[in-house]
Amino acid sequence: MPSPKDEIIHLRNVGVVVIASLQRGAFRDENGVIAALDRLGQAMEDRHNLRMVLDLSIVECMSSAGLGRLVACLKKARKSGGDLVLAKVRPELFELLELMRLTQIFTVCDTVENAIEVLKTEA
């Protein structure tokens, strides 16, 4: 079993909302981001009404493969009756999300706390 510092992604519950945080130092490049998003997708399997906040504070940029996995996670959440909200997105990544028009399908919040409030009001 991996130790907490070996985790790529850390999940914690705050009431009905799950907070997913990528762990600093757990990845060194884009492959690590993709692996983390794949792991997140696996964690979302068979969970109904999942309301999740994804803290992207340590992600500077993302390839099209990473963006595709991010959209796949959103689809899983919504298919199960839940939602996925992005939080603490760095300006350079936010610019990419806007360019790809993904801000039209994702809710993006400045803080994890704001994202939790958005998901609580949707419940």
Accessible surface in RSA format (square Angstrom, percent):
REM  Atomic radii and reference values for relative SASA: ProtOr
REM  Chains: A
REM  Algorithm: Lee & Richards
REM  Probe-radius: 1.40
REM  Slices: 20
REM RES _ NUM      All-atoms   Total-Side   Main-Chain    Non-polar    All polar
REM                ABS   REL    ABS   REL    ABS   REL    ABS   REL    ABS   REL
RES MET A   1   231.67 120.0 148.93  98.6  82.74 197.0 120.66 102.6 111.01 147.1
RES PRO A   2    83.51  60.9  66.23  60.4  17.28  62.8  74.41  61.4   9.11  56.6
RES SER A   3    44.53  37.6  37.23  49.7   7.30  16.8  40.90  87.1   3.63   5.1
RES PRO A   4   104.04  75.8 100.07  91.2   3.97  14.4 100.41  82.9   3.62  22.5
RES LYS A   5   184.80  90.2 154.07  94.5  30.72  73.2 107.10  96.4  77.70  82.8
RES ASP A   6    92.43  64.7  69.60  69.3  22.83  54.0  20.44  48.1  72.00  71.8
RES GLU A   7    48.21  27.7  47.75  36.1   0.45   1.1   9.76  18.9  38.45  31.4
RES ILE A   8    26.58  15.1  26.54  19.8   0.03   0.1  26.54  19.1   0.03   0.1
RES ILE A   9    14.41   8.2   5.11   3.8   9.30  22.4   5.11   3.7   9.30  25.2
RES HIS A  10    70.73  38.7  70.08  48.7   0.64   1.6  51.96  53.5  18.77  21.8
RES LEU A  11    60.80  33.9  39.05  27.9  21.75  54.7  39.16  27.5  21.65  58.3
RES ARG A  12   114.93  48.3 107.15  54.6   7.78  18.5  46.08  63.0  68.86  41.7
RES ASN A  13   108.91  75.1  80.57  77.9  28.34  68.2  19.39  46.7  89.52  86.5
RES VAL A  14    46.64  30.7  42.21  38.2   4.43  10.7  46.64  40.5   0.00   0.0
RES GLY A  15    70.35  86.8   0.00   N/A  70.35  86.8  40.62 111.5  29.72  66.6
RES VAL A  16   101.22  66.6  79.53  72.0  21.69  52.3  88.40  76.8  12.82  34.8
RES VAL A  17     0.22   0.1   0.00   0.0   0.22   0.5   0.12   0.1   0.10   0.3
RES VAL A  18     8.46   5.6   8.46   7.7   0.00   0.0   8.46   7.4   0.00   0.0
RES ILE A  19     0.93   0.5   0.71   0.5   0.21   0.5   0.71   0.5   0.21   0.6
RES ALA A  20     0.00   0.0   0.00   0.0   0.00   0.0   0.00   0.0   0.00   0.0
RES SER A  21    22.03  18.6  22.03  29.4   0.00   0.0  13.19  28.1   8.84  12.4
RES LEU A  22    10.09   5.6   0.06   0.0  10.03  25.2   0.06   0.0  10.03  27.0
RES GLN A  23    49.45  27.7  48.42  35.4   1.03   2.4   6.92  14.7  42.53  32.3
RES ARG A  24   176.00  73.9 148.13  75.5  27.87  66.4  71.98  98.4 104.01  63.0
RES GLY A  25    49.53  61.1   0.00   N/A  49.53  61.1  29.42  80.7  20.11  45.0
RES ALA A  26    34.69  31.9   1.60   2.5  33.09  75.3  11.07  15.6  23.62  62.6
RES PHE A  27    34.95  17.5  18.67  11.6  16.28  42.4  23.56  14.3  11.39  32.6
RES ARG A  28   207.92  87.3 166.91  85.1  41.01  97.7  83.09 113.6 124.83  75.7
RES ASP A  29    82.05  57.5  68.65  68.3  13.41  31.7  42.37  99.7  39.68  39.6
RES GLU A  30    52.00  29.9  44.35  33.6   7.65  18.2  40.36  78.1  11.64   9.5
RES ASN A  31   107.17  73.9 101.45  98.0   5.72  13.8  26.66  64.2  80.51  77.8
RES GLY A  32    12.22  15.1   0.00   N/A  12.22  15.1  11.20  30.7   1.02   2.3
RES VAL A  33     6.97   4.6   6.97   6.3   0.00   0.0   6.97   6.1   0.00   0.0
RES ILE A  34    27.57  15.7  27.57  20.5   0.00   0.0  27.57  19.9   0.00   0.0
RES ALA A  35    40.29  37.0  32.81  50.6   7.48  17.0  37.49  52.8   2.80   7.4
RES ALA A  36     0.00   0.0   0.00   0.0   0.00   0.0   0.00   0.0   0.00   0.0
RES LEU A  37     1.36   0.8   0.02   0.0   1.34   3.4   0.02   0.0   1.34   3.6
RES ASP A  38    58.53  41.0  50.93  50.7   7.60  18.0  23.34  54.9  35.18  35.1
RES ARG A  39   105.20  44.2 103.27  52.6   1.93   4.6  33.54  45.8  71.66  43.4
RES LEU A  40     0.00   0.0   0.00   0.0   0.00   0.0   0.00   0.0   0.00   0.0
RES GLY A  41     5.68   7.0   0.00   N/A   5.68   7.0   5.68  15.6   0.00   0.0
RES GLN A  42   121.48  67.9 110.25  80.6  11.23  26.7  40.91  87.1  80.57  61.1
RES ALA A  43    31.99  29.4  13.46  20.8  18.53  42.2  26.43  37.2   5.56  14.7
RES MET A  44     7.55   3.9   0.78   0.5   6.77  16.1   0.78   0.7   6.77   9.0
RES GLU A  45    88.48  50.8  76.56  57.9  11.92  28.4  32.82  63.5  55.66  45.4
RES ASP A  46   137.36  96.2 104.59 104.1  32.77  77.5  35.47  83.5 101.90 101.6
RES ARG A  47    88.70  37.2  81.22  41.4   7.49  17.8  28.02  38.3  60.68  36.8
RES HIS A  48   145.80  79.7 122.71  85.3  23.09  59.1  88.57  91.3  57.23  66.6
RES ASN A  49    98.34  67.8  87.80  84.8  10.54  25.4  20.37  49.0  77.97  75.4
RES LEU A  50     9.79   5.5   7.14   5.1   2.65   6.7   9.79   6.9   0.00   0.0
RES ARG A  51    36.50  15.3  35.73  18.2   0.77   1.8   2.44   3.3  34.06  20.6
RES MET A  52     0.00   0.0   0.00   0.0   0.00   0.0   0.00   0.0   0.00   0.0
RES VAL A  53     0.00   0.0   0.00   0.0   0.00   0.0   0.00   0.0   0.00   0.0
RES LEU A  54     0.00   0.0   0.00   0.0   0.00   0.0   0.00   0.0   0.00   0.0
RES ASP A  55    17.87  12.5  16.34  16.3   1.53   3.6   1.16   2.7  16.72  16.7
RES LEU A  56     0.00   0.0   0.00   0.0   0.00   0.0   0.00   0.0   0.00   0.0
RES SER A  57    31.43  26.6  26.45  35.3   4.98  11.5  14.50  30.9  16.93  23.7
RES ILE A  58    28.28  16.1  14.98  11.2  13.30  32.1  14.98  10.8  13.30  36.1
RES VAL A  59     2.06   1.4   0.55   0.5   1.51   3.6   2.06   1.8   0.00   0.0
RES GLU A  60   101.46  58.2  97.47  73.7   3.99   9.5  21.41  41.4  80.05  65.4
RES CYS A  61    80.54  60.9  71.26  79.5   9.28  21.8  30.31  76.8  50.23  54.2
RES MET A  62     6.97   3.6   0.00   0.0   6.97  16.6   1.69   1.4   5.28   7.0
RES SER A  63    44.55  37.6  31.44  42.0  13.11  30.2  41.97  89.4   2.58   3.6
RES SER A  64    92.09  77.8  76.23 101.7  15.86  36.5  43.48  92.6  48.61  68.1
RES ALA A  65    43.50  40.0  31.80  49.1  11.70  26.6  42.59  60.0   0.91   2.4
RES GLY A  66     0.00   0.0   0.00   N/A   0.00   0.0   0.00   0.0   0.00   0.0
RES LEU A  67    10.90   6.1  10.75   7.7   0.15   0.4  10.90   7.7   0.00   0.0
RES GLY A  68    41.24  50.9   0.00   N/A  41.24  50.9  34.15  93.7   7.10  15.9
RES ARG A  69    83.70  35.1  82.20  41.9   1.51   3.6  18.54  25.3  65.16  39.5
RES LEU A  70     0.01   0.0   0.01   0.0   0.00   0.0   0.01   0.0   0.00   0.0
RES VAL A  71    32.49  21.4  32.49  29.4   0.00   0.0  32.49  28.2   0.00   0.0
RES ALA A  72    44.07  40.5  41.45  64.0   2.62   6.0  43.16  60.8   0.91   2.4
RES CYS A  73     3.02   2.3   2.72   3.0   0.30   0.7   0.15   0.4   2.87   3.1
RES LEU A  74     5.18   2.9   5.18   3.7   0.00   0.0   5.18   3.6   0.00   0.0
RES LYS A  75   139.40  68.0 133.72  82.0   5.69  13.5  81.42  73.3  57.99  61.8
RES LYS A  76    73.56  35.9  65.91  40.4   7.64  18.2  50.46  45.4  23.09  24.6
RES ALA A  77     0.93   0.9   0.00   0.0   0.93   2.1   0.93   1.3   0.00   0.0
RES ARG A  78   106.08  44.5  88.78  45.3  17.30  41.2  45.17  61.7  60.91  36.9
RES LYS A  79   190.42  92.9 153.36  94.1  37.06  88.2 107.14  96.4  83.28  88.7
RES SER A  80    26.52  22.4  12.54  16.7  13.98  32.2  20.76  44.2   5.76   8.1
RES GLY A  81    43.29  53.4   0.00   N/A  43.29  53.4  30.34  83.2  12.95  29.0
RES GLY A  82     9.20  11.4   0.00   N/A   9.20  11.4   0.00   0.0   9.20  20.6
RES ASP A  83    12.45   8.7  12.45  12.4   0.00   0.0   3.32   7.8   9.13   9.1
RES LEU A  84     0.22   0.1   0.00   0.0   0.22   0.5   0.00   0.0   0.22   0.6
RES VAL A  85     0.00   0.0   0.00   0.0   0.00   0.0   0.00   0.0   0.00   0.0
RES LEU A  86     0.00   0.0   0.00   0.0   0.00   0.0   0.00   0.0   0.00   0.0
RES ALA A  87     0.00   0.0   0.00   0.0   0.00   0.0   0.00   0.0   0.00   0.0
RES LYS A  88    90.46  44.1  80.29  49.3  10.17  24.2  41.54  37.4  48.92  52.1
RES VAL A  89    23.74  15.6   1.06   1.0  22.67  54.6   1.31   1.1  22.43  60.8
RES ARG A  90    70.44  29.6  67.23  34.3   3.21   7.7  19.69  26.9  50.76  30.8
RES PRO A  91   107.43  78.3  97.78  89.1   9.65  35.1 104.21  86.0   3.22  20.0
RES GLU A  92    85.39  49.0  74.74  56.5  10.65  25.4  47.34  91.6  38.04  31.1
RES LEU A  93     0.01   0.0   0.01   0.0   0.00   0.0   0.01   0.0   0.00   0.0
RES PHE A  94    70.76  35.4  70.76  43.8   0.00   0.0  70.76  42.9   0.00   0.0
RES GLU A  95   122.24  70.2 120.53  91.2   1.71   4.1  36.49  70.6  85.75  70.0
RES LEU A  96    37.04  20.6  33.82  24.2   3.22   8.1  36.59  25.7   0.45   1.2
RES LEU A  97     0.48   0.3   0.48   0.3   0.00   0.0   0.48   0.3   0.00   0.0
RES GLU A  98    90.57  52.0  78.35  59.3  12.22  29.1  17.56  34.0  73.01  59.6
RES LEU A  99   137.15  76.4 113.22  81.0  23.93  60.1 120.74  84.8  16.40  44.1
RES MET A 100    99.44  51.5  81.28  53.8  18.17  43.3  64.20  54.6  35.25  46.7
RES ARG A 101   166.43  69.9 160.14  81.6   6.30  15.0  43.54  59.5 122.89  74.5
RES LEU A 102    23.53  13.1  23.53  16.8   0.00   0.0  23.53  16.5   0.00   0.0
RES THR A 103    44.93  32.0  26.48  26.8  18.45  44.0  13.24  17.8  31.69  47.9
RES GLN A 104   136.44  76.3  98.53  72.0  37.91  90.3  40.74  86.7  95.70  72.6
RES ILE A 105    69.79  39.7  61.97  46.2   7.82  18.8  66.95  48.2   2.84   7.7
RES PHE A 106     8.69   4.3   0.28   0.2   8.41  21.9   1.46   0.9   7.22  20.7
RES THR A 107    47.68  33.9  41.97  42.6   5.71  13.6  25.40  34.1  22.28  33.7
RES VAL A 108    44.44  29.2  14.75  13.4  29.69  71.6  14.75  12.8  29.69  80.5
RES CYS A 109    14.05  10.6   8.17   9.1   5.88  13.8   6.08  15.4   7.97   8.6
RES ASP A 110   123.24  86.3 105.85 105.4  17.38  41.1  26.26  61.8  96.98  96.7
RES THR A 111    51.80  36.8  51.80  52.5   0.00   0.0  50.39  67.7   1.41   2.1
RES VAL A 112    11.01   7.2  10.78   9.8   0.23   0.6  10.78   9.4   0.23   0.6
RES GLU A 113   117.90  67.7 115.93  87.7   1.97   4.7  62.77 121.4  55.13  45.0
RES ASN A 114    75.84  52.3  73.91  71.4   1.93   4.7  12.40  29.8  63.44  61.3
RES ALA A 115     0.00   0.0   0.00   0.0   0.00   0.0   0.00   0.0   0.00   0.0
RES ILE A 116    16.40   9.3  16.40  12.2   0.00   0.0  16.40  11.8   0.00   0.0
RES GLU A 117    96.83  55.6  96.63  73.1   0.19   0.5  44.59  86.2  52.24  42.7
RES VAL A 118    45.52  30.0  42.55  38.5   2.97   7.1  45.40  39.4   0.12   0.3
RES LEU A 119     0.00   0.0   0.00   0.0   0.00   0.0   0.00   0.0   0.00   0.0
RES LYS A 120    92.85  45.3  78.67  48.3  14.18  33.8  38.75  34.9  54.10  57.6
RES THR A 121   112.22  79.8  78.11  79.2  34.11  81.3  72.64  97.6  39.57  59.8
RES GLU A 122    80.09  46.0  50.63  38.3  29.46  70.1  37.86  73.2  42.23  34.5
RES ALA A 123    84.53  77.7  28.51  44.0  56.02 127.4  52.76  74.3  31.76  84.1
END  Absolute sums over single chains surface
CHAIN  1 A     6933.9       5578.6       1355.2       3592.8       3341.0
END  Absolute sums over all chains
TOTAL          6933.9       5578.6       1355.2       3592.8       3341.0
